[in-house]
Amino acid sequence: MGYLLLFVEPRGLRASRTPAESRAANDGMRDFAEGLVARGILVTAQMLSSDSRATRVQVRDGEVVHAAGPFPDSQQEMIGALMHIDVATESEALAIAEQCPAARWATVEVRPIGALDS
């Protein structure tokens, strides 16, 4: 079954890191992802740009609205990355999230991938 791991990180965290801290964080996440690939469970992993570079699109009553980020309603956090994993149970997905280096500086949200009505 597919699970999405969403990495919800504090805004400004990346800018506050020293180059050495950034390298260590990136190396840890790369090693973690390579381990998931070796186990055959990582479908994809993507780092996202800051939400200051994002645009939200809404269509309401036929009117298109674009809103440029950062978004005040998302408070002090943003989704910084995602991983799609394929494991048999939710407990396996949770165990993977617990082992993830990002869980030390971000919140890892585990969400089943399901049908539109689930």
C-alpha positions in Angstrom: 0.0 0.0 0.0 1.2 3.5 -0.7 1.9 6.1 1.9 3.0 9.7 1.6 5.5 11.1 4.0 5.2 14.9 4.2 8.0 16.7 5.8 6.6 19.8 7.6 9.5 22.0 8.5 9.7 25.4 10.3 9.9 28.3 7.9 13.4 29.8 7.8 15.1 26.6 9.0 17.1 26.1 5.8 18.4 29.7 5.9 19.4 29.4 9.6 21.7 26.4 9.0 25.4 26.7 8.4 26.7 25.1 5.2 28.1 22.2 7.3 24.7 21.7 9.0 23.0 21.8 5.6 25.4 19.2 4.1 24.9 16.9 7.2 21.1 17.1 6.9 21.2 16.5 3.1 23.7 13.6 3.5 21.6 12.0 6.2 18.4 12.2 4.1 20.2 10.9 1.0 21.6 8.0 2.9 18.1 7.3 4.4 16.5 7.4 0.9 19.2 5.1 -0.6 18.4 2.6 2.2 14.7 2.7 1.3 15.6 2.2 -2.4 17.8 -0.8 -1.4 14.8 -2.3 0.4 12.6 -1.7 -2.6 10.0 0.5 -0.9 10.8 4.1 -2.1 8.7 5.1 -5.0 9.8 8.8 -5.2 11.4 11.5 -3.0 11.4 15.1 -3.8 12.7 18.2 -2.0 10.4 21.3 -2.4 11.4 24.9 -2.8 10.4 27.3 -0.1 6.7 28.2 -0.1 7.8 31.8 -0.9 8.2 30.5 -4.4 4.8 28.8 -4.5 1.5 29.9 -6.0 -1.9 28.7 -5.0 -4.6 28.4 -7.6 -8.3 28.5 -6.9 -11.3 28.6 -9.2 -14.5 29.8 -7.6 -17.7 30.5 -9.5 -15.7 30.5 -12.7 -13.2 33.1 -11.4 -9.5 32.1 -11.3 -7.5 33.4 -8.3 -3.7 33.1 -7.9 -2.1 33.8 -4.6 1.6 34.1 -4.2 3.4 32.6 -1.2 4.4 32.6 1.5 0.9 31.9 2.8 -0.1 33.6 6.1 -2.6 30.9 7.0 0.1 28.2 7.1 1.6 29.9 10.1 5.3 29.2 10.7 5.6 25.9 8.8 5.8 24.7 5.3 5.9 21.4 3.5 9.6 21.0 2.6 9.7 17.6 1.0 7.8 14.4 0.4 8.4 10.7 0.0 6.1 8.1 -1.5 6.8 4.7 0.0 5.1 1.4 -0.7 4.8 -0.8 2.3 2.3 -3.4 3.5 1.0 -1.7 6.7 0.6 1.6 8.3 2.8 0.4 11.2 5.6 -0.1 8.7 5.1 3.4 7.3 5.2 4.8 10.9 8.3 2.9 11.7 10.0 4.3 8.6 8.9 7.9 9.6 10.4 7.3 13.1 13.7 6.3 11.6 13.9 9.3 9.2 16.6 11.9 10.0 14.1 14.7 9.2 12.0 13.7 12.2 14.6 15.4 14.4 14.0 18.8 12.8 10.6 18.6 11.1 7.3 16.8 11.6 6.8 13.8 9.4 3.2 13.4 8.5 2.3 9.9 7.3 -0.8 9.7 5.1 -2.2 6.7 3.2 -2.7 7.1 -0.5 -6.2 6.2 -1.2 -9.2 6.7 -3.4 -10.8 10.2 -3.7 -13.6 9.2 -1.3 -11.4 7.9 1.5 
